Amino acid sequence: MLPHSIEPLLRIVAALGDAGFVLPASGGLAAAFWAAGDRRAAVAFLGAIALCGVMATVAKIFSMAFGPPALHSPSGHAALAAAFFLPLSAIFMRVRERRAGIFAAALCLAAAVLVAIVRVAQGAHTEPEAFAGFFIGLASFGLFLAAAPAQVSIGAPAIIVFFIAAVAIQSQIGLSIEVEGPLERIATRLAEMLSL
């Protein structure tokens, strides 16, 4: 049982992997890259997020329908956090401001890992589910690395300001996208259809 005093902090960390945060923040960040002339970075970033969403959805449906109990539903939060923060860390490693970039990249890596840990700590997922979700995000990161440019023209301060604004907006709006229920129904229907 977790102490009540840290539960608000855990909710904040978990929100960094919620589709309600990742999808709008990814769109905004890609738009910022595009406007700065970093079109390859924008497309690579959105491609990684889209691939992650597709893989996580398919993995959830098949795990819910046919998976073992310990892997009933790979963590979508862990997947999206890895697909968002790992490419962001790679982008920070490619900015002109080396010190700020390295520090921000380390924070991004920590955020990706912490979301997976927090989902287990909250009891939302088992350890294998959190690992599976993180692995999906890691695979999406591979797509980003293959498609992204070696340098970006947008600076670390602009990305940091954008990220702080995205977190502030998320904390005020509190947008959360719930997908477990609908995917569970699809998985149940799929299991019924294939058992005929």
For each residue, the residues with C-beta under 8 A, 3 or more apart:
1:
2: 6 7 10 121 122
3: 6 7
4: 7
5:
6: 2 3 9 10
7: 2 3 4 10 11
8: 11 12
9: 6 12 13
10: 2 6 7 13 14 118 121 122
11: 7 8 14 15
12: 8 9 15 16 171
13: 9 10 16 111 114 115 118
14: 10 11 17 18 77 115 118 119 122 124
15: 11 12 18 20 21 170 171 174 176
16: 12 13 21 22 81 84 85 111 114 115 167
17: 14 21 22 75 76 77 78 79 80 81 84 115 116 119
18: 14 15 21 22 77 80 175 176 177
19: 22 23 53 76 80 176 177 179
20: 15 23 24 170 174 175 176 177
21: 15 16 17 18 24 25 166 167 170 175
22: 16 17 18 19 25 26 49 80 81 83 84
23: 19 20 26 27 49 177
24: 20 21 27 28 166 169 175
25: 21 22 28 29 84 163 166 170
26: 22 23 29 30 45 46 49 84
27: 23 24 30 31 46
28: 24 25 31 32 162 166
29: 25 26 32 33 45 88 159 162 163 166
30: 26 27 33 34 42 43 45 46
31: 27 28 34 35 42
32: 28 29 35 36 154 158 159 162
33: 29 30 36 38 39 41 42 45 152 154
34: 30 31 37 38 39 42
35: 31 32
36: 32 33 152 153 154 158
37: 34 153
38: 33 34 41 42 149 152 153 154
39: 33 34 42 43
40: 43 44 147 148 149
41: 33 38 44 45 91 148 149 152 154
42: 30 31 33 34 38 39 45 46
43: 30 39 40 46 47 147
44: 40 41 47 48 87 143 144 147 148 149
45: 26 29 30 33 41 42 48 49 87 91 144 148
46: 26 27 30 42 43 49 50
47: 43 44 50 51 143 144 147
48: 44 45 51 52 83 87 140 141 143 144
49: 22 23 26 45 46 52 53 80 83 84 140
50: 46 47 53 54
51: 47 48 54 55 83 139 140 143
52: 48 49 55 56 79 80 82 83 136 137 139 140
53: 19 49 50 56 57 80
54: 50 51 57 58
55: 51 52 58 59 79 136 139 140
56: 52 53 59 60 74 76 79 80 133 136
57: 53 54 60 61 179 183
58: 54 55 61 62
59: 55 56 62 63 74 132 136
60: 56 57 63 64 73 74 76 179 180 183 187
61: 57 58 64 65 183 186 187 190
62: 58 59 65 66 67 187
63: 59 60 66 67 71 72 73 74 132 187
64: 60 61 67 72 73 183 184 187 188
65: 61 62 187 188 190 191 194
66: 62 63 191
67: 62 63 64 71 72
68: 71 72
69: 72
70: 126 128 129
71: 63 67 68 74 126 128 129 132
72: 63 64 67 68 69 126 129
73: 60 63 64 76 125 129 180 183 184
74: 56 59 60 63 71 78 79 125 129 132 133 136
75: 17 78 79 116 119 124 125 129 130 132 133 134
76: 17 19 56 60 73 79 80 133 179
77: 14 17 18 80 81 115 116 119 124 133
78: 17 74 75 81 82 115 116 119 125 130 131 133 134 136 137
79: 17 52 55 56 74 75 76 82 83 133 134 136 137 140
80: 17 18 19 22 49 52 53 56 76 77 83 84 137
81: 16 17 22 77 78 84 85 111 112 115 116 134 137
82: 52 78 79 85 86 112 115 116 133 134 136 137 138 140 141
83: 22 48 49 51 52 79 80 86 87 136 137 140 141
84: 16 17 22 25 26 49 80 81 87 88 112 137
85: 16 81 82 88 89 108 109 111 112 115
86: 82 83 89 90 108 109 112 137 138 141 144
87: 44 45 48 83 84 90 91 141 144 145 148
88: 29 84 85 91 92 105 108 159 163
89: 85 86 92 93 104 105 106 108 109 112
90: 86 87 93 94 105 141 144 145 148
91: 41 45 87 88 94 95 148 152 159
92: 88 89 95 100 101 102 104 105 108 156 159
93: 89 90 101 102 105
94: 90 91 101 148 149 150 151 152
95: 91 92 98 100 101 152 154 155 156 159
96: 101 155 156
97: 100 101 155 156 157
98: 95 101 102
99: 102 103
100: 92 95 97 103 104 156 157 160
101: 92 93 94 95 96 97 98 104 105 156
102: 92 93 98 99 105 106
103: 99 100 106 107
104: 89 92 100 101 107 108 156 159 160
105: 88 89 90 92 93 101 102 108 109
106: 89 102 103 109 110
107: 103 104 110 111
108: 85 86 88 89 92 104 105 111 112
109: 85 86 89 105 106 112 113
110: 106 107 113 114
111: 13 16 81 85 107 108 114 115
112: 81 82 84 85 86 89 108 109 115 116 134 137
113: 109 110 116 117 134
114: 13 16 110 111 117 118
115: 13 14 16 17 77 78 81 82 85 111 112 118 119
116: 17 75 77 78 81 82 112 113 119 120 130 131 133 134
117: 113 114 120 121 130
118: 10 13 14 114 115 121 122
119: 14 17 75 77 78 115 116 122 124 125 129 130 133
120: 116 117 123 124 125 126 127 130
121: 2 10 117 118
122: 2 10 14 118 119
123: 120
124: 14 75 77 119 120
125: 73 74 75 78 119 120 129 130 133
126: 70 71 72 120 129 130
127: 120 130 131
128: 70 71 131 132
129: 70 71 72 73 74 75 119 125 126 132 133
130: 75 78 116 117 119 120 125 126 127 133 134
131: 78 116 127 128 134 135
132: 59 63 71 74 75 128 129 135 136
133: 56 74 75 76 77 78 79 82 116 119 125 129 130 136 137
134: 75 78 79 81 82 112 113 116 130 131 137 138
135: 131 132 138 139
136: 52 55 56 59 74 78 79 82 83 132 133 139 140
137: 52 78 79 80 81 82 83 84 86 112 133 134 140 141
138: 82 86 134 135 141 142
139: 51 52 55 135 136 142 143
140: 48 49 51 52 55 79 82 83 136 137 143 144
141: 48 82 83 86 87 90 137 138 144 145
142: 138 139 145 146
143: 44 47 48 51 139 140 146 147
144: 44 45 47 48 86 87 90 140 141 147 148
145: 87 90 141 142 148
146: 142 143
147: 40 43 44 47 143 144
148: 40 41 44 45 87 90 91 94 144 145
149: 38 40 41 44 94 152
150: 94
151: 94
152: 33 36 38 41 91 94 95 149
153: 36 37 38
154: 32 33 36 38 41 95 158 159
155: 95 96 97 158 159
156: 92 95 96 97 100 101 104 159 160
157: 97 100 160 161
158: 32 36 154 155 161 162
159: 29 32 88 91 92 95 104 154 155 156 162 163
160: 100 104 156 157 163 164
161: 157 158 164 165
162: 28 29 32 158 159 165 166
163: 25 29 88 159 160 166 167
164: 160 161 167 168
165: 161 162 168 169
166: 21 24 25 28 29 162 163 169 170
167: 16 21 163 164 170 171
168: 164 165 171 172
169: 24 165 166 172 173
170: 15 20 21 25 166 167 173 174 175
171: 12 15 167 168 174
172: 168 169
173: 169 170
174: 15 20 170 171
175: 18 20 21 24 170
176: 15 18 19 20
177: 18 19 20 23
178: 181
179: 19 57 60 76 182 183
180: 60 73 183 184
181: 178 184 185
182: 179 185 186
183: 57 60 61 64 73 179 180 186 187
184: 64 73 180 181 187 188
185: 181 182 188 189
186: 61 182 183 189 190
187: 60 61 62 63 64 65 183 184 190 191
188: 64 65 184 185 191 192
189: 185 186 192 193
190: 61 65 186 187 193 194
191: 65 66 187 188 194 195
192: 188 189 195 196
193: 189 190 196
194: 65 190 191
195: 191 192
196: 192 193
